[in-house]
């Protein structure tokens, strides 16, 4: 039992380390994905983030694009439980994965310009057609805010008047 406690402590340490290495925008995406997942009518249990893979964060003049895959794990708690930190993981249960792509503007409190997520069994997301659709949707999300024919927003351009020589 002592060895098992050590392993659990080690695993929790790694989870804390993983969370610490994520940017604030990546943490926000993980939270949004969990909220979306728990909002589905067919989800009756509370799920925790098991791991985050393939995190991509790219900035361009139109904002910041974040893409990641969140692996979830089912707990013994119902999804309406108030104290979620005490929920124990149930081994051998569903372990869904979510692909998430978000585009944030470059404001002080970044607003979501566009988003896409798809959650399902992890083997399901590996299916070629689904993977291709996810990739296409993510490319569209990344383009949000980039189009040149979009409407003019205040502060988009700055003009300066030159002084006479």
N, C-alpha and C positions, 0 to 999 in steps of 0.2 A: 504493500500500500504506500509506503514512503516514496518508492520509485515513481509510482503513478502520480502522487502529489507533485513531485518534482517536474514531471512531464507536463502536467496541467499548468503549473506556474510558468514553465518555459514557454508553452504555447500562448498563454495570456500575455507574456512579455513580448513575444513576437507580434501579436495582434496590436498591442499598444505601440510598438515600434512602427508597424505598417501604417497605423493611423497617424502617427506623428510625422511620417515622411510624406503624407499626402498634402497637397496644397489646399487652402481654404475652399477654392472652387471645386476641387475633387471631392472634398468632404460634403460639400453642398449637393453635388450630383448624387453621391451615395445616399444621402438623407432623402432626396427627392425620389430616388428609385425605390427605397424602402417604403416611403409613404404611398407611392403609386401601387406597389405590390400588395401592401396590406389593405389597400382600398378595393381590391378585387373581391367580388362576391364569393368566389370559390376558394378563397384563402381563409381558413378558420383559426390557424395557429400563428403565433408570433415567430417571425424569422429574424435571424441575426445575420450580419455581414460576416462571412467566413474569410473571404479574401477578395482582394481587388487585383485584377491582372491587366496587363497591356495598357496602362494609363498613358494617354497622350494629351499633352496640353500645348497648344500652339497659339501664339498671339500674332495678329496682323492689325492693320489700321482700323479694321471694322470691329475688333473685339478679340475675345479669347474663346477658342474651341477646345472642349474637353471631351475625350472619348475614353471609356473604360468598360471593363467587364466585371460585374460584381457577382461573386459566388455567394449564395445564401445557404443557410442551414436552419432546419426546423427546430424549434424549442418545444418544451412540454407545456408552455403557456398558451392560453387563448390570445387572439390578437387584441382584445379589448383590455388586457391586464394593465394596471397603472404602473406598477414597479417592474419594469422590464429587465433591469440589470441582474435580477436573481433568477431569471429563466434558464433552466438547464437545457443543453443541446440534446436532442433525441437522436441517438445513433441509428443508422440504417433507414432513416426516413428520407423524404424528398430533399434533394439538394439542387434547387433551381439556380439558374444563372440568368443575369440580365445584361444585355448590351445597352449602353447608354451613350448618347451623344448630345451635348448641349453647346449652344453658342451664346456667350454672354457679351453684352456691350462693354465698353471700356470706362463706364462711370465709376464713381467712388464706391457706390453700392451696386455691383453689376446686376443688370436686369437680364432675364432670359430672352434672347431674340428668337430662338427656335430650339426645339428639342425633339428627340426621338428615343424611345426605349422599347425593348422587346424582351420579355421574360418568358422562360420556359425551361423544361428539363435540359440539363447541360448537353446531353447527347443530341437533343432536338436542334439546338442552336448551331451544332456542327454540321448539320445537313447543308449541302452545297447551295441549294436554292434559297434557303433562309439566310445563310451567310451572305450571299450576293445581294439580297434585298436589304439586309442590315447595312452593308457597306455602301450601297447606293443611297439609302436614306441618310446615312451619316455624312456623305459627301454633300448632299443638299443642305443639311444643317450647317455644315462648315461654311457654305457660301452665303448664309444669311447675313444681311447687312453689307454685302460686298457690291451688289448690283449698282451700276452707274446710273441707271434710269430711275432709281428710287427718288422719292420726293426729297426736296431740300429741307434739312433740319437746321434750326438756328445754331450758329457756332461751327457749322461744317466748313465754312470758308472764312478766311480772314483777309482783309484788304488793308493795305497801308498806303498812305498818300506820301509821295516823295516830296521833300522840301526843294524849293527852287535853288538852282546852283548859284 
